[in-house]
């Protein structure tokens, strides 16, 4: 199966048919809005991007993903033929907790700084995110901020212009493009360096991750309701983990390809209800790329296909989450009328305003326009 994977990777990861050399497109503007705006400071400070590179397959990851996906199919079979119902419920509970650790924690809290959290919630989200095993928080945030800052260029870790396979899983099967490392160094990560919980997770990750992602989920069914260890491993550990991975990856792939663009037609991110439902609210991606500092990651006022927002709102009510940042309806309407496809707020008057640059990773990005900062609404202020 490995040779077939290599062939598939060559088809999806290169521009030139039959070649393993990928020509850089990093200097190409990622959107109409960005091409009209002033150059980013991050772009200025970064070294010039490389003109070409030879991609290098990470065979260890290829083998690991083959194992995970083959035995996830086996785990699905066991779910319907051998697993106890308690094991299935447990697997879904762990999957949900880990998913929230990614969506409410690594994504909306630490990466985009769209709200603040007191230490008990940060610790809980850190534990959940560790169980997700999608790299530790610091690396996850660095890559995702680079994705927003340099969307659809070679500095984007999962550049969607390189095809569905690459931005879904292929980017984890090859060494990163040099531009990811070069321009990634310009991303401000000082806020994570100052968070003791993030620092602790990073230092202990090689111990805590296997325990929380694989050992504990597989041990609980065996210990508490006498599940077969074989069944527990492939249902509660392997299948559960792999399904979560693919749910997260769909945000990088499907949510950049199939859907409408109510807020900006010049970017690849789209609104995709199916991905939102699967990804706990992360599929409203066109909105999210335009307003990455909104803690809802969507315009929606309800929790329909956005369970992560409900999670954050619950902890806001008990005081653990605060300074929830969102966007005013007026600002949304103006942006949709100016750059959207007309599917939302088509009746809003088009106004000549500043051009918001889509290359913003979230609240605290030094390139965020002053006009946007003034218009952000903050709920449950605590400071």
Secondary structure as a PSIPRED ss2 file (coil, helix, strand):
# PSIPRED VFORMAT (PSIPRED V4.0)

   1 X C   1.000  0.000  0.000
   2 X H   0.000  1.000  0.000
   3 X H   0.000  1.000  0.000
   4 X H   0.000  1.000  0.000
   5 X H   0.000  1.000  0.000
   6 X H   0.000  1.000  0.000
   7 X H   0.000  1.000  0.000
   8 X H   0.000  1.000  0.000
   9 X H   0.000  1.000  0.000
  10 X H   0.000  1.000  0.000
  11 X H   0.000  1.000  0.000
  12 X H   0.000  1.000  0.000
  13 X H   0.000  1.000  0.000
  14 X C   1.000  0.000  0.000
  15 X C   1.000  0.000  0.000
  16 X C   1.000  0.000  0.000
  17 X C   1.000  0.000  0.000
  18 X C   1.000  0.000  0.000
  19 X C   1.000  0.000  0.000
  20 X C   1.000  0.000  0.000
  21 X E   0.000  0.000  1.000
  22 X E   0.000  0.000  1.000
  23 X E   0.000  0.000  1.000
  24 X C   1.000  0.000  0.000
  25 X C   1.000  0.000  0.000
  26 X C   1.000  0.000  0.000
  27 X C   1.000  0.000  0.000
  28 X C   1.000  0.000  0.000
  29 X C   1.000  0.000  0.000
  30 X C   1.000  0.000  0.000
  31 X C   1.000  0.000  0.000
  32 X H   0.000  1.000  0.000
  33 X H   0.000  1.000  0.000
  34 X H   0.000  1.000  0.000
  35 X H   0.000  1.000  0.000
  36 X H   0.000  1.000  0.000
  37 X C   1.000  0.000  0.000
  38 X C   1.000  0.000  0.000
  39 X C   1.000  0.000  0.000
  40 X C   1.000  0.000  0.000
  41 X H   0.000  1.000  0.000
  42 X H   0.000  1.000  0.000
  43 X H   0.000  1.000  0.000
  44 X H   0.000  1.000  0.000
  45 X H   0.000  1.000  0.000
  46 X C   1.000  0.000  0.000
  47 X C   1.000  0.000  0.000
  48 X C   1.000  0.000  0.000
  49 X C   1.000  0.000  0.000
  50 X C   1.000  0.000  0.000
  51 X C   1.000  0.000  0.000
  52 X E   0.000  0.000  1.000
  53 X E   0.000  0.000  1.000
  54 X E   0.000  0.000  1.000
  55 X C   1.000  0.000  0.000
  56 X C   1.000  0.000  0.000
  57 X E   0.000  0.000  1.000
  58 X C   1.000  0.000  0.000
  59 X H   0.000  1.000  0.000
  60 X H   0.000  1.000  0.000
  61 X H   0.000  1.000  0.000
  62 X H   0.000  1.000  0.000
  63 X H   0.000  1.000  0.000
  64 X H   0.000  1.000  0.000
  65 X H   0.000  1.000  0.000
  66 X H   0.000  1.000  0.000
  67 X H   0.000  1.000  0.000
  68 X H   0.000  1.000  0.000
  69 X H   0.000  1.000  0.000
  70 X H   0.000  1.000  0.000
  71 X H   0.000  1.000  0.000
  72 X H   0.000  1.000  0.000
  73 X H   0.000  1.000  0.000
  74 X H   0.000  1.000  0.000
  75 X H   0.000  1.000  0.000
  76 X H   0.000  1.000  0.000
  77 X H   0.000  1.000  0.000
  78 X H   0.000  1.000  0.000
  79 X H   0.000  1.000  0.000
  80 X H   0.000  1.000  0.000
  81 X H   0.000  1.000  0.000
  82 X C   1.000  0.000  0.000
  83 X C   1.000  0.000  0.000
  84 X C   1.000  0.000  0.000
  85 X H   0.000  1.000  0.000
  86 X H   0.000  1.000  0.000
  87 X H   0.000  1.000  0.000
  88 X H   0.000  1.000  0.000
  89 X H   0.000  1.000  0.000
  90 X H   0.000  1.000  0.000
  91 X H   0.000  1.000  0.000
  92 X H   0.000  1.000  0.000
  93 X H   0.000  1.000  0.000
  94 X H   0.000  1.000  0.000
  95 X H   0.000  1.000  0.000
  96 X H   0.000  1.000  0.000
  97 X H   0.000  1.000  0.000
  98 X H   0.000  1.000  0.000
  99 X H   0.000  1.000  0.000
 100 X H   0.000  1.000  0.000
 101 X H   0.000  1.000  0.000
 102 X H   0.000  1.000  0.000
 103 X H   0.000  1.000  0.000
 104 X H   0.000  1.000  0.000
 105 X H   0.000  1.000  0.000
 106 X H   0.000  1.000  0.000
 107 X H   0.000  1.000  0.000
 108 X H   0.000  1.000  0.000
 109 X H   0.000  1.000  0.000
 110 X H   0.000  1.000  0.000
 111 X H   0.000  1.000  0.000
 112 X C   1.000  0.000  0.000
 113 X C   1.000  0.000  0.000
 114 X C   1.000  0.000  0.000
 115 X C   1.000  0.000  0.000
 116 X E   0.000  0.000  1.000
 117 X E   0.000  0.000  1.000
 118 X C   1.000  0.000  0.000
 119 X H   0.000  1.000  0.000
 120 X H   0.000  1.000  0.000
 121 X H   0.000  1.000  0.000
 122 X H   0.000  1.000  0.000
 123 X H   0.000  1.000  0.000
 124 X H   0.000  1.000  0.000
 125 X H   0.000  1.000  0.000
 126 X H   0.000  1.000  0.000
 127 X H   0.000  1.000  0.000
 128 X H   0.000  1.000  0.000
 129 X H   0.000  1.000  0.000
 130 X H   0.000  1.000  0.000
 131 X H   0.000  1.000  0.000
 132 X H   0.000  1.000  0.000
 133 X C   1.000  0.000  0.000
 134 X C   1.000  0.000  0.000
 135 X C   1.000  0.000  0.000
 136 X C   1.000  0.000  0.000
 137 X H   0.000  1.000  0.000
 138 X H   0.000  1.000  0.000
 139 X H   0.000  1.000  0.000
 140 X H   0.000  1.000  0.000
 141 X H   0.000  1.000  0.000
 142 X H   0.000  1.000  0.000
 143 X H   0.000  1.000  0.000
 144 X H   0.000  1.000  0.000
 145 X H   0.000  1.000  0.000
 146 X H   0.000  1.000  0.000
 147 X H   0.000  1.000  0.000
 148 X H   0.000  1.000  0.000
 149 X H   0.000  1.000  0.000
 150 X C   1.000  0.000  0.000
 151 X C   1.000  0.000  0.000
 152 X C   1.000  0.000  0.000
 153 X C   1.000  0.000  0.000
 154 X C   1.000  0.000  0.000
 155 X C   1.000  0.000  0.000
 156 X C   1.000  0.000  0.000
 157 X C   1.000  0.000  0.000
 158 X C   1.000  0.000  0.000
 159 X C   1.000  0.000  0.000
 160 X H   0.000  1.000  0.000
 161 X H   0.000  1.000  0.000
 162 X H   0.000  1.000  0.000
 163 X C   1.000  0.000  0.000
 164 X H   0.000  1.000  0.000
 165 X H   0.000  1.000  0.000
 166 X H   0.000  1.000  0.000
 167 X H   0.000  1.000  0.000
 168 X H   0.000  1.000  0.000
 169 X C   1.000  0.000  0.000
 170 X H   0.000  1.000  0.000
 171 X H   0.000  1.000  0.000
 172 X H   0.000  1.000  0.000
 173 X C   1.000  0.000  0.000
 174 X E   0.000  0.000  1.000
 175 X C   1.000  0.000  0.000
 176 X C   1.000  0.000  0.000
 177 X C   1.000  0.000  0.000
 178 X H   0.000  1.000  0.000
 179 X H   0.000  1.000  0.000
 180 X H   0.000  1.000  0.000
 181 X H   0.000  1.000  0.000
 182 X H   0.000  1.000  0.000
 183 X H   0.000  1.000  0.000
 184 X H   0.000  1.000  0.000
 185 X C   1.000  0.000  0.000
 186 X C   1.000  0.000  0.000
 187 X C   1.000  0.000  0.000
 188 X C   1.000  0.000  0.000
 189 X C   1.000  0.000  0.000
 190 X H   0.000  1.000  0.000
 191 X H   0.000  1.000  0.000
 192 X H   0.000  1.000  0.000
 193 X H   0.000  1.000  0.000
 194 X C   1.000  0.000  0.000
 195 X C   1.000  0.000  0.000
 196 X H   0.000  1.000  0.000
 197 X H   0.000  1.000  0.000
 198 X H   0.000  1.000  0.000
 199 X H   0.000  1.000  0.000
 200 X H   0.000  1.000  0.000
 201 X H   0.000  1.000  0.000
 202 X H   0.000  1.000  0.000
 203 X H   0.000  1.000  0.000
 204 X H   0.000  1.000  0.000
 205 X H   0.000  1.000  0.000
 206 X H   0.000  1.000  0.000
 207 X H   0.000  1.000  0.000
 208 X H   0.000  1.000  0.000
 209 X H   0.000  1.000  0.000
 210 X H   0.000  1.000  0.000
 211 X H   0.000  1.000  0.000
 212 X H   0.000  1.000  0.000
 213 X H   0.000  1.000  0.000
 214 X H   0.000  1.000  0.000
 215 X H   0.000  1.000  0.000
 216 X H   0.000  1.000  0.000
 217 X H   0.000  1.000  0.000
 218 X H   0.000  1.000  0.000
 219 X H   0.000  1.000  0.000
 220 X H   0.000  1.000  0.000
 221 X H   0.000  1.000  0.000
 222 X H   0.000  1.000  0.000
 223 X H   0.000  1.000  0.000
 224 X H   0.000  1.000  0.000
 225 X H   0.000  1.000  0.000
 226 X C   1.000  0.000  0.000
 227 X C   1.000  0.000  0.000
 228 X C   1.000  0.000  0.000
 229 X H   0.000  1.000  0.000
 230 X H   0.000  1.000  0.000
 231 X H   0.000  1.000  0.000
 232 X H   0.000  1.000  0.000
 233 X H   0.000  1.000  0.000
 234 X H   0.000  1.000  0.000
 235 X H   0.000  1.000  0.000
 236 X H   0.000  1.000  0.000
 237 X H   0.000  1.000  0.000
 238 X H   0.000  1.000  0.000
 239 X H   0.000  1.000  0.000
 240 X H   0.000  1.000  0.000
 241 X H   0.000  1.000  0.000
 242 X H   0.000  1.000  0.000
 243 X H   0.000  1.000  0.000
 244 X H   0.000  1.000  0.000
 245 X H   0.000  1.000  0.000
 246 X H   0.000  1.000  0.000
 247 X H   0.000  1.000  0.000
 248 X H   0.000  1.000  0.000
 249 X H   0.000  1.000  0.000
 250 X H   0.000  1.000  0.000
 251 X H   0.000  1.000  0.000
 252 X H   0.000  1.000  0.000
 253 X C   1.000  0.000  0.000
 254 X H   0.000  1.000  0.000
 255 X H   0.000  1.000  0.000
 256 X H   0.000  1.000  0.000
 257 X C   1.000  0.000  0.000
 258 X C   1.000  0.000  0.000
 259 X C   1.000  0.000  0.000
 260 X E   0.000  0.000  1.000
 261 X C   1.000  0.000  0.000
 262 X C   1.000  0.000  0.000
 263 X C   1.000  0.000  0.000
 264 X C   1.000  0.000  0.000
 265 X C   1.000  0.000  0.000
 266 X C   1.000  0.000  0.000
 267 X C   1.000  0.000  0.000
 268 X C   1.000  0.000  0.000
 269 X C   1.000  0.000  0.000
 270 X C   1.000  0.000  0.000
 271 X E   0.000  0.000  1.000
 272 X C   1.000  0.000  0.000
 273 X H   0.000  1.000  0.000
 274 X H   0.000  1.000  0.000
 275 X H   0.000  1.000  0.000
 276 X H   0.000  1.000  0.000
 277 X H   0.000  1.000  0.000
 278 X H   0.000  1.000  0.000
 279 X C   1.000  0.000  0.000
 280 X C   1.000  0.000  0.000
 281 X C   1.000  0.000  0.000
 282 X C   1.000  0.000  0.000
 283 X C   1.000  0.000  0.000
 284 X E   0.000  0.000  1.000
 285 X H   0.000  1.000  0.000
 286 X H   0.000  1.000  0.000
 287 X H   0.000  1.000  0.000
 288 X H   0.000  1.000  0.000
 289 X H   0.000  1.000  0.000
 290 X H   0.000  1.000  0.000
 291 X C   1.000  0.000  0.000
 292 X C   1.000  0.000  0.000
 293 X C   1.000  0.000  0.000
 294 X C   1.000  0.000  0.000
 295 X C   1.000  0.000  0.000
 296 X C   1.000  0.000  0.000
 297 X C   1.000  0.000  0.000
 298 X C   1.000  0.000  0.000
 299 X C   1.000  0.000  0.000
 300 X C   1.000  0.000  0.000
 301 X C   1.000  0.000  0.000
 302 X C   1.000  0.000  0.000
 303 X C   1.000  0.000  0.000
 304 X C   1.000  0.000  0.000
 305 X C   1.000  0.000  0.000
 306 X C   1.000  0.000  0.000
 307 X H   0.000  1.000  0.000
 308 X H   0.000  1.000  0.000
 309 X H   0.000  1.000  0.000
 310 X H   0.000  1.000  0.000
 311 X H   0.000  1.000  0.000
 312 X H   0.000  1.000  0.000
 313 X H   0.000  1.000  0.000
 314 X H   0.000  1.000  0.000
 315 X H   0.000  1.000  0.000
 316 X H   0.000  1.000  0.000
 317 X H   0.000  1.000  0.000
 318 X C   1.000  0.000  0.000
 319 X C   1.000  0.000  0.000
 320 X C   1.000  0.000  0.000
 321 X E   0.000  0.000  1.000
 322 X E   0.000  0.000  1.000
 323 X C   1.000  0.000  0.000
 324 X E   0.000  0.000  1.000
 325 X E   0.000  0.000  1.000
 326 X E   0.000  0.000  1.000
 327 X C   1.000  0.000  0.000
 328 X C   1.000  0.000  0.000
 329 X H   0.000  1.000  0.000
 330 X H   0.000  1.000  0.000
 331 X H   0.000  1.000  0.000
 332 X H   0.000  1.000  0.000
 333 X H   0.000  1.000  0.000
 334 X H   0.000  1.000  0.000
 335 X H   0.000  1.000  0.000
 336 X H   0.000  1.000  0.000
 337 X H   0.000  1.000  0.000
 338 X H   0.000  1.000  0.000
 339 X H   0.000  1.000  0.000
 340 X C   1.000  0.000  0.000
 341 X C   1.000  0.000  0.000
 342 X C   1.000  0.000  0.000
 343 X C   1.000  0.000  0.000
 344 X C   1.000  0.000  0.000
 345 X C   1.000  0.000  0.000
 346 X C   1.000  0.000  0.000
 347 X C   1.000  0.000  0.000
 348 X C   1.000  0.000  0.000
 349 X C   1.000  0.000  0.000
 350 X C   1.000  0.000  0.000
 351 X C   1.000  0.000  0.000
 352 X C   1.000  0.000  0.000
 353 X C   1.000  0.000  0.000
 354 X C   1.000  0.000  0.000
 355 X C   1.000  0.000  0.000
 356 X C   1.000  0.000  0.000
 357 X C   1.000  0.000  0.000
 358 X C   1.000  0.000  0.000
 359 X C   1.000  0.000  0.000
 360 X C   1.000  0.000  0.000
 361 X C   1.000  0.000  0.000
 362 X C   1.000  0.000  0.000
 363 X C   1.000  0.000  0.000
 364 X C   1.000  0.000  0.000
 365 X C   1.000  0.000  0.000
 366 X C   1.000  0.000  0.000
 367 X C   1.000  0.000  0.000
 368 X C   1.000  0.000  0.000
 369 X C   1.000  0.000  0.000
 370 X H   0.000  1.000  0.000
 371 X H   0.000  1.000  0.000
 372 X H   0.000  1.000  0.000
 373 X H   0.000  1.000  0.000
 374 X H   0.000  1.000  0.000
 375 X H   0.000  1.000  0.000
 376 X C   1.000  0.000  0.000
 377 X E   0.000  0.000  1.000
 378 X E   0.000  0.000  1.000
 379 X E   0.000  0.000  1.000
 380 X C   1.000  0.000  0.000
 381 X C   1.000  0.000  0.000
 382 X C   1.000  0.000  0.000
 383 X C   1.000  0.000  0.000
